[in-house]
Amino acid sequence: MDPLGIDGAWVHTPRVHTDPRGSFLEAFRAADLPRRFDVAQVNCSVSGRGVLRGVHFADVPPGQAKYVMCVSGSVLDVVVDLRTGSPTFGRWEACTLDDRARHGLLIAEGLGHAFMALSEQATVVYLCSQPYAPDREHGVHPLDPALAIAWPAGVEPVLSDKDAEAPSLDEALAGGLLPDHRACREFYATLH
């Protein structure tokens, strides 16, 4: 697991074993993670080219950590630091997840998550530390100019109504929706 430039986000580069039959890899090993991660739910999302999901996050505690993999096709996966008071607040990092390199992305509670399908069809599987709870789930508009996420040029974003109506970063901040960095750090300390 290699840390990204946002505290609480790591990328896993698995060793892929290939032979004439195909390939094999360990996509997820709890013992290799830099922190405890209890799996409460597994989600599978199938998206056509340009589908943009997110930026999603949940109230902390308990939040919802995610371990994300693209098992078919290719996506641009983005982590956004939405924790107020964080030294990297408002910053984002992107990784390409695909069915070749087989990277996995671990995203801590309080961080925002979004992805855009780059292939004609992409299947993303993500392990979640908490089950979906609509009353604790929130979003920030993925095309907010304040975030300035560099989504791929030439790919028309396709958003759900919910994501298209999500508040901007400034609106979410003013509305008190965003997680607090200190509260997140205190919660992380309980996971070791």
C-alpha positions in Angstrom: 0.0 0.0 0.0 1.4 3.3 -1.1 0.1 6.5 0.4 -1.3 9.2 -1.8 -0.8 12.9 -1.1 -4.0 13.1 0.9 -3.8 11.5 4.4 -6.1 8.6 4.5 -5.8 7.5 0.9 -3.6 4.6 -0.3 -3.2 2.8 -3.6 -2.5 -1.0 -3.7 -0.5 -2.4 -6.6 -1.0 -6.2 -6.5 1.5 -8.7 -7.9 -0.3 -10.2 -10.9 0.7 -13.8 -11.7 0.2 -14.7 -15.3 0.6 -17.9 -17.3 -1.0 -19.4 -20.4 -4.3 -20.0 -18.4 -4.7 -16.3 -17.5 -3.9 -14.4 -14.4 -4.2 -14.5 -10.6 -3.8 -11.9 -8.0 -4.7 -11.2 -4.4 -7.0 -8.2 -4.8 -7.5 -7.6 -1.1 -5.7 -8.7 2.0 -6.7 -7.1 5.3 -3.4 -7.9 6.8 -1.6 -5.7 4.2 -3.7 -2.6 4.9 -2.3 0.3 6.9 -5.3 0.3 9.2 -8.2 -1.9 10.3 -10.9 -2.3 7.7 -14.0 -4.3 8.6 -16.1 -5.2 5.6 -19.8 -4.5 6.1 -21.1 -4.3 2.5 -19.8 -5.0 -1.0 -21.1 -2.9 -3.8 -20.9 -3.5 -7.6 -21.4 -0.7 -10.0 -21.7 -1.1 -13.8 -21.4 2.1 -15.8 -21.2 3.1 -19.4 -18.6 5.5 -20.8 -18.8 9.0 -19.2 -20.9 7.9 -16.2 -19.7 10.1 -13.3 -20.6 8.9 -9.8 -19.9 11.1 -6.8 -18.4 13.0 -5.0 -19.9 11.0 -2.2 -19.1 10.9 1.6 -20.7 9.9 4.9 -21.0 11.5 8.3 -18.1 10.7 10.6 -18.5 8.8 12.9 -19.0 6.2 11.7 -18.3 7.3 8.1 -17.8 4.8 5.4 -14.3 3.7 4.4 -14.0 2.1 0.9 -11.6 -0.2 -0.9 -12.3 0.3 -4.6 -11.3 -1.9 -7.6 -12.2 -1.8 -11.3 -12.7 -5.5 -12.3 -13.7 -4.8 -15.9 -12.9 -1.8 -18.1 -11.3 1.4 -16.8 -12.3 4.3 -14.6 -10.7 7.5 -13.4 -11.1 7.2 -9.6 -10.9 10.4 -7.5 -10.4 11.0 -3.8 -11.3 14.5 -2.5 -10.3 15.8 1.0 -13.6 17.2 2.3 -12.5 17.3 6.0 -12.7 20.8 7.3 -9.5 21.9 9.0 -7.4 19.4 7.0 -4.1 20.7 5.6 -5.2 19.3 2.2 -8.9 20.4 2.4 -10.4 20.8 -1.1 -7.5 18.9 -2.7 -8.1 15.9 -4.9 -6.0 13.0 -6.3 -6.9 10.7 -9.2 -5.8 7.2 -10.1 -6.7 5.1 -13.1 -8.2 1.8 -12.0 -8.6 -0.9 -14.6 -8.7 -4.6 -15.4 -5.0 -4.7 -16.4 -2.9 -3.2 -13.6 -5.6 -4.2 -11.0 -4.8 -1.4 -8.6 -7.0 -1.0 -5.5 -7.7 2.3 -3.7 -8.3 2.5 0.1 -10.2 5.6 1.1 -10.7 6.6 4.7 -13.8 7.9 6.3 -14.5 11.5 5.7 -12.9 11.6 2.3 -15.0 12.2 -0.8 -15.0 9.6 -3.6 -16.0 9.8 -7.2 -15.2 8.0 -10.4 -15.8 8.3 -14.2 -16.1 5.3 -16.6 -13.4 5.6 -19.3 -14.2 2.4 -21.2 -17.4 1.6 -23.0 -18.5 -0.3 -19.9 -16.7 -0.4 -16.5 -17.5 -2.6 -13.5 -16.3 -1.2 -10.1 -16.5 -3.3 -7.0 -16.0 -1.6 -3.6 -15.8 -3.0 -0.1 -17.4 -0.7 2.5 -16.7 -0.5 6.2 -20.3 0.5 6.9 -23.6 -0.3 5.2 -25.3 2.3 3.1 -27.3 4.7 5.4 -29.2 7.3 3.3 -29.6 9.7 6.3 -25.8 9.9 6.7 -24.8 10.0 3.0 -23.9 13.3 1.3 -22.4 14.6 -1.9 -20.6 17.5 -3.4 -21.0 18.4 -7.1 -18.3 16.6 -9.1 -18.1 19.4 -11.6 -17.8 22.2 -9.0 -15.2 24.7 -10.4 -13.9 25.2 -6.9 -12.7 21.6 -6.8 -11.4 21.8 -10.4 -11.2 18.0 -10.8 -9.5 17.3 -14.1 -12.0 14.9 -15.6 -10.8 13.5 -19.0 -11.3 15.8 -22.0 -13.5 14.5 -24.7 -15.7 12.4 -22.4 -19.1 13.8 -21.8 -20.1 13.4 -18.1 -23.3 11.6 -17.3 -24.6 12.3 -13.8 -27.5 11.0 -11.8 -30.1 13.6 -10.8 -28.9 13.3 -7.2 -25.3 14.1 -8.2 -26.3 16.9 -10.6 -28.2 18.5 -7.7 -25.5 18.1 -5.1 -24.2 21.3 -3.5 -20.9 22.9 -4.3 -18.0 22.6 -1.9 -18.8 26.1 -0.6 -22.5 25.3 -0.2 -21.7 22.1 1.7 -19.2 23.9 3.9 -21.7 26.7 4.7 -24.4 24.1 5.3 -22.3 22.2 7.9 -22.4 19.0 5.8 -18.6 18.4 5.7 -16.7 16.1 8.1 -14.4 17.7 10.6 -10.7 16.8 10.3 -10.2 16.5 14.1 -13.2 14.3 14.5 -12.0 12.1 11.7 -8.6 11.8 13.2 -10.1 10.8 16.6 -12.2 8.2 14.9 -9.2 6.8 13.0 -7.4 6.3 16.3 -10.1 3.9 17.3 -9.3 1.7 14.3 -5.8 0.6 15.1 
